[in-house]
Amino acid sequence: MAITASMVKELRDSTGAGMMDAKKALTETDGDMEAAVDWLRTKGLAKAAKKSGRIAAEGLVAVVVDGGKGVAVEVNSETDFVGKNAEFQEMVSGIARAALGVGDVEALKAADMGGKSVADVITDKIATIGENMSVRRMTSITGDQVVSYVHNAAAPGMGKIGVLVAMTGGDEAFGKQVAMHIAAVNPASLSEADLDPAVVEKEKTVQMDIARESGKPEAVIEKMIVGRMKKFMAEVTLLNQPFVVNPDLTVGAAATEAGATVTGFVRLEVGEGIEKKVEDFAAEVAKAAQG
């Protein structure tokens, strides 16, 4: 029976097996999907499928800079322990290097990594380490100079929070200070011009509702809103925030003093936006004891 690409994809999706393993299983079983699943299980190659439903909200963010380009990649695992595993860290480091040559996370999953796709490397690692894993996000930035910083580093270039700062002028030491500020404060955008209009409108609506509760006339409320929105912008835009290194200056003013212009930044934090399942410790131990 002819083995089609759609059959291979179906088997891969249902078992988590690598492409070549899935194709071989279908060839060995003459295209019988159920038999192919059993064939993969007997070879230990479908083990990853049992992990695929688990929430992977831990892991590492890795950052790599090459000249004027920097990339940050988030690779998730189920537990924090895996993030400390040297085998996992080596894989994450390789994935981050592969990310330098691609434009988005889907291209990264298909990228070559030692003769296998990144997706297949992860599938293999799921089988050996025994936890669900995924490449969740990647982002890149370019500039005259790109500086990186990792917070809570587990190994060189990887940790819980990864930051990249693009700038012209200035030096690496100043860029590192800005990156540390971004890691700590988590600005929403570089400046007012980059801020999502929907975020601005939502905040303005909230502030209008709060102000109207005071019972003041609309003309007075309008003036109140101008001041409140100015304060909001100072809180959420990087260049207008008080610099953590010297709160007497904004980040923008500090950059001017340093002879630098910050042109962009990216910040990735492990598990950001993932809803984590929480179990109390006693229940977790009891569950483990039951097998």
PAFI-953438 format. One line per 3 residues: their letters; for each residue x, y, z of C-alpha. Coordinates in nm, 2 decimals, always signed. Last residue first. Example, Ala and Ser with C-alpha at 12.3 -4.5 7.8 and 13.67 -1.06 7.14 Angstrom:
# PAFI-953438
sa = +1.37 -0.11 +0.71; +1.23 -0.45 +0.78
***
This chain:
# PAFI-953438
gqa = +0.12 +0.55 +4.03; -0.09 +0.57 +4.35; +0.21 +0.72 +4.54
aka = +0.23 +1.00 +4.28; -0.13 +1.10 +4.34; -0.08 +1.10 +4.71
vea = +0.23 +1.32 +4.67; +0.04 +1.56 +4.45; -0.26 +1.57 +4.69
afd = -0.03 +1.65 +4.98; +0.15 +1.92 +4.78; -0.17 +2.11 +4.68
evk = -0.24 +2.10 +4.31; -0.23 +2.40 +4.08; -0.29 +2.37 +3.71
kei = -0.12 +2.65 +3.53; -0.29 +2.88 +3.29; -0.03 +3.00 +3.05
geg = +0.00 +3.37 +2.99; +0.37 +3.40 +3.07; +0.50 +3.05 +3.13
vel = +0.87 +3.15 +3.10; +0.92 +3.52 +3.06; +1.00 +3.68 +2.72
rvf = +1.11 +4.04 +2.68; +1.18 +4.22 +2.35; +1.33 +4.56 +2.30
gtv = +1.35 +4.85 +2.05; +1.53 +5.16 +1.93; +1.70 +5.27 +2.25
tag = +1.91 +5.58 +2.15; +2.25 +5.61 +2.33; +2.49 +5.89 +2.42
aet = +2.48 +5.78 +2.78; +2.31 +6.11 +2.89; +2.05 +6.06 +2.62
aaa = +1.99 +5.71 +2.73; +1.94 +5.83 +3.09; +1.68 +6.08 +2.96
gvt = +1.49 +5.80 +2.78; +1.50 +5.57 +3.08; +1.36 +5.85 +3.29
ldp = +1.59 +6.01 +3.53; +1.56 +6.07 +3.91; +1.50 +5.70 +3.94
nvv = +1.87 +5.62 +3.88; +1.94 +5.25 +3.82; +1.57 +5.17 +3.81
fpq = +1.51 +5.43 +3.54; +1.19 +5.61 +3.60; +0.96 +5.51 +3.31
nll = +0.91 +5.74 +3.01; +1.14 +5.56 +2.76; +0.99 +5.22 +2.86
tve = +0.62 +5.29 +2.83; +0.39 +5.15 +3.09; +0.41 +5.38 +3.40
amf = +0.49 +5.71 +3.23; +0.20 +5.64 +2.99; -0.03 +5.59 +3.28
kkm = +0.08 +5.92 +3.44; +0.00 +6.10 +3.12; -0.33 +5.92 +3.11
rgv = -0.41 +6.04 +3.46; -0.32 +6.40 +3.38; -0.53 +6.42 +3.06
imk = -0.82 +6.23 +3.24; -0.84 +6.50 +3.51; -0.88 +6.77 +3.24
eiv = -1.17 +6.58 +3.08; -1.33 +6.52 +3.42; -1.33 +6.90 +3.49
aep = -1.52 +6.96 +3.17; -1.75 +6.66 +3.24; -1.86 +6.81 +3.57
kgs = -1.76 +6.63 +3.89; -1.97 +6.36 +4.04; -1.67 +6.17 +4.18
era = -1.80 +5.85 +4.02; -1.74 +6.02 +3.69; -1.36 +6.01 +3.75
idm = -1.36 +5.63 +3.79; -1.56 +5.58 +3.48; -1.33 +5.81 +3.28
qvt = -1.03 +5.63 +3.42; -1.16 +5.30 +3.30; -1.25 +5.43 +2.96
kek = -0.90 +5.59 +2.92; -0.74 +5.26 +3.02; -0.94 +5.07 +2.76
evv = -0.86 +5.33 +2.49; -0.48 +5.31 +2.56; -0.48 +4.93 +2.56
apd = -0.68 +4.92 +2.23; -0.43 +5.18 +2.08; -0.15 +4.93 +2.14
lda = +0.15 +5.13 +2.26; +0.43 +5.19 +2.00; +0.37 +5.57 +1.96
esl = +0.36 +5.61 +2.34; +0.71 +5.47 +2.37; +0.90 +5.14 +2.39
sap = +0.60 +4.92 +2.48; +0.43 +4.74 +2.77; +0.71 +4.78 +3.01
nva = +0.81 +4.48 +3.22; +0.96 +4.65 +3.53; +1.22 +4.40 +3.64
aih = +1.33 +4.24 +3.31; +1.30 +4.58 +3.14; +1.53 +4.74 +3.40
mav = +1.78 +4.46 +3.36; +1.78 +4.52 +2.98; +1.83 +4.89 +3.04
qkg = +2.13 +4.82 +3.26; +2.27 +4.57 +3.01; +2.25 +4.84 +2.73
fae = +2.44 +5.08 +2.96; +2.72 +4.82 +3.00; +2.71 +4.74 +2.63
dgg = +2.79 +5.09 +2.53; +2.61 +5.40 +2.40; +2.53 +5.46 +2.04
tma = +2.24 +5.30 +1.86; +2.01 +5.06 +2.04; +1.84 +4.72 +2.04
vlv = +1.77 +4.56 +2.38; +1.71 +4.18 +2.42; +1.56 +4.04 +2.74
gik = +1.52 +3.68 +2.86; +1.33 +3.59 +3.18; +1.34 +3.25 +3.35
gmg = +1.69 +3.15 +3.24; +1.91 +3.10 +2.95; +2.22 +3.26 +2.80
paa = +2.48 +3.08 +3.02; +2.30 +2.83 +3.25; +2.00 +2.84 +3.49
anh = +2.00 +3.22 +3.48; +1.74 +3.39 +3.71; +1.73 +3.69 +3.48
vys = +1.89 +3.67 +3.14; +2.03 +3.98 +2.96; +2.10 +4.06 +2.60
vvq = +2.25 +4.35 +2.41; +2.19 +4.43 +2.04; +2.39 +4.70 +1.86
dgt = +2.31 +4.87 +1.53; +1.97 +4.70 +1.55; +1.77 +4.39 +1.50
ist = +1.52 +4.20 +1.71; +1.38 +3.85 +1.72; +1.10 +3.66 +1.88
mrr = +1.03 +3.30 +1.96; +0.74 +3.13 +2.13; +0.61 +2.80 +2.25
vsm = +0.87 +2.54 +2.16; +0.72 +2.25 +2.34; +0.78 +1.99 +2.61
neg = +0.58 +1.71 +2.78; +0.78 +1.52 +3.03; +0.95 +1.18 +3.03
ita = +1.32 +1.28 +2.98; +1.39 +1.02 +2.71; +1.05 +1.02 +2.52
ikd = +1.00 +1.40 +2.55; +1.36 +1.44 +2.43; +1.28 +1.25 +2.11
tiv = +0.97 +1.46 +2.04; +1.18 +1.77 +2.10; +1.44 +1.67 +1.85
dav = +1.16 +1.58 +1.61; +1.02 +1.93 +1.63; +1.36 +2.09 +1.59
skg = +1.40 +1.90 +1.27; +1.67 +1.63 +1.25; +2.02 +1.63 +1.10
gmd = +2.19 +1.81 +1.39; +1.92 +2.07 +1.42; +1.74 +2.16 +1.10
aak = +1.45 +2.40 +1.11; +1.09 +2.27 +1.10; +1.00 +2.38 +1.45
lae = +1.18 +2.71 +1.39; +0.98 +2.78 +1.07; +0.67 +2.74 +1.29
vdg = +0.82 +2.97 +1.56; +0.89 +3.26 +1.32; +1.16 +3.42 +1.10
vgl = +1.44 +3.16 +1.08; +1.82 +3.16 +1.08; +1.89 +3.29 +1.43
aar = +1.63 +3.04 +1.56; +1.87 +2.75 +1.51; +2.10 +2.90 +1.78
aig = +1.80 +2.91 +2.02; +1.71 +2.55 +1.94; +2.07 +2.44 +2.02
svm = +2.07 +2.62 +2.35; +1.73 +2.47 +2.44; +1.87 +2.12 +2.36
eqf = +2.18 +2.17 +2.58; +1.96 +2.30 +2.86; +1.74 +1.99 +2.84
ean = +2.04 +1.75 +2.86; +2.18 +1.96 +3.15; +1.86 +1.93 +3.35
kgv = +1.79 +2.24 +3.56; +1.49 +2.34 +3.34; +1.37 +1.98 +3.39
fdt = +1.33 +2.04 +3.76; +1.10 +2.34 +3.70; +0.83 +2.10 +3.59
esn = +0.61 +2.05 +3.28; +0.85 +2.17 +3.01; +0.85 +2.48 +2.79
vev = +1.10 +2.62 +2.54; +1.08 +3.00 +2.51; +1.31 +3.15 +2.25
avg = +1.48 +3.49 +2.23; +1.66 +3.61 +1.92; +1.92 +3.88 +1.86
kgg = +2.05 +4.04 +1.55; +2.31 +4.31 +1.50; +2.61 +4.08 +1.54
dvv = +2.49 +3.74 +1.65; +2.30 +3.75 +1.98; +2.14 +3.45 +2.14
vav = +1.87 +3.44 +2.42; +1.72 +3.13 +2.58; +1.40 +3.12 +2.78
lge = +1.36 +2.81 +3.00; +1.11 +2.55 +3.12; +0.79 +2.57 +3.31
aai = +0.43 +2.59 +3.18; +0.40 +2.26 +3.00; +0.04 +2.14 +3.07
rgs = +0.00 +1.77 +3.01; -0.19 +1.65 +2.71; +0.12 +1.56 +2.50
kka = +0.27 +1.33 +2.76; +0.11 +1.01 +2.65; +0.21 +1.09 +2.29
aka = +0.57 +1.12 +2.38; +0.59 +0.74 +2.45; +0.50 +0.67 +2.09
lgk = +0.86 +0.57 +2.00; +0.91 +0.30 +2.26; +0.96 +0.04 +1.99
trl = +0.65 -0.15 +2.11; +0.46 +0.18 +2.11; +0.56 +0.26 +1.75
wdv = +0.44 -0.08 +1.63; +0.11 -0.04 +1.82; +0.05 +0.30 +1.66
aae = +0.13 +0.14 +1.32; -0.12 -0.14 +1.39; -0.39 +0.11 +1.45
mdg = -0.30 +0.31 +1.13; -0.27 +0.00 +0.90; -0.06 +0.14 +0.61
dte = +0.12 -0.19 +0.53; +0.23 -0.24 +0.89; +0.60 -0.21 +0.83
tla = +0.55 +0.08 +0.59; +0.32 +0.26 +0.83; +0.57 +0.22 +1.11
kka = +0.86 +0.34 +0.89; +0.67 +0.65 +0.79; +0.60 +0.73 +1.15
dmm = +0.96 +0.68 +1.25; +1.08 +0.90 +0.96; +0.84 +1.18 +1.07
gag = +0.91 +1.16 +1.44; +0.65 +1.02 +1.68; +0.40 +1.24 +1.87
tsd = +0.15 +0.96 +1.86; -0.17 +1.10 +1.72; -0.02 +1.39 +1.53
rle = +0.26 +1.18 +1.39; +0.02 +0.92 +1.27; -0.20 +1.17 +1.10
kvm = +0.10 +1.34 +0.94; +0.23 +1.01 +0.80; -0.11 +0.93 +0.66
sat = -0.13 +1.28 +0.50; +0.22 +1.23 +0.34; +0.10 +0.91 +0.17
iam = +0.21 +0.56 +0.22; +0.13 +0.35 -0.09; +0.00 +0.00 +0.00
***
